[in-house]
Amino acid sequence: MIPAPYAHAAELAHQLRPLSWPLRLQVIEAAVVAHAGTFVPAMSGGNWGPHLAELSLLGISHSGDTTEAAVANWIKAALRTEKYVEEAA
């Protein structure tokens, strides 16, 4: 049995995978608010920073050089966690 936070993360990751980027971003932003996560999007357009995006949600954290990359990396990490927790059970 997968512990609750990781089960929720895996469920969210499966939900996010087929979505287009604009929808993916909306779902992530809503999940961060609903589950008290943190989300720091990367700045673009010559701003001073941050130049790295970070996402921490449901016990899984990841980053990327763009906001889209951070979300994609978080999805991969959530799916890997699901796999490894299931194998360990």
C-alpha positions in Angstrom: 0.0 0.0 0.0 1.3 3.4 -0.9 1.4 6.0 1.9 -1.3 8.7 1.4 0.9 11.7 0.3 2.7 9.6 -2.3 -0.6 8.1 -3.5 -2.0 11.5 -4.0 1.1 12.6 -5.8 1.0 9.6 -8.1 -2.7 10.3 -8.8 -2.0 13.9 -9.6 1.0 12.9 -11.9 -1.2 10.5 -13.9 -3.8 13.3 -14.2 -1.2 15.8 -15.4 0.7 13.7 -18.0 -1.8 14.0 -20.9 -2.6 17.7 -20.3 -1.4 20.6 -22.4 1.0 23.0 -20.7 -1.6 25.7 -19.9 -4.0 23.2 -18.3 -1.1 21.5 -16.5 -0.1 24.8 -15.0 -3.6 25.5 -13.8 -3.9 22.1 -12.1 -0.5 22.5 -10.5 -1.3 25.9 -9.1 -4.6 24.7 -7.7 -3.0 21.6 -6.2 -0.3 23.8 -4.5 -2.9 25.9 -2.9 -5.1 22.9 -1.9 -2.2 20.9 -0.4 -0.1 23.7 1.0 2.8 23.1 -1.4 5.3 25.6 -2.7 5.7 26.7 -6.3 8.3 29.2 -7.5 8.1 29.8 -11.2 11.2 30.8 -13.2 11.3 34.4 -14.3 12.0 35.2 -17.9 12.4 38.4 -20.0 15.6 39.7 -18.5 14.4 39.8 -14.9 17.0 39.2 -12.2 15.5 36.0 -10.9 14.7 33.4 -9.9 16.3 31.6 -12.8 15.3 28.2 -11.5 11.8 27.0 -11.0 10.9 24.9 -8.0 7.9 22.8 -7.1 7.3 21.0 -3.8 4.0 19.2 -3.4 2.7 16.2 -1.6 6.1 15.2 -0.2 7.9 15.4 -3.6 10.1 18.3 -4.7 11.8 19.1 -7.9 13.3 21.9 -9.9 14.1 22.9 -13.5 15.6 25.6 -15.6 12.1 26.6 -16.7 8.7 26.4 -15.0 7.6 23.8 -17.5 10.7 21.7 -16.9 10.2 21.8 -13.1 6.6 20.6 -13.5 7.7 17.8 -15.9 10.5 16.8 -13.5 8.0 16.7 -10.6 5.7 14.4 -12.6 8.6 12.0 -13.4 9.7 12.0 -9.7 6.1 11.3 -8.5 5.8 8.4 -11.0 9.2 7.0 -9.9 8.2 7.3 -6.3 5.0 5.4 -7.0 6.9 2.6 -8.7 9.6 2.3 -6.0 7.1 2.4 -3.1 4.9 -0.3 -4.8 8.0 -2.5 -5.3 9.0 -2.1 -1.7 5.6 -3.1 -0.4 
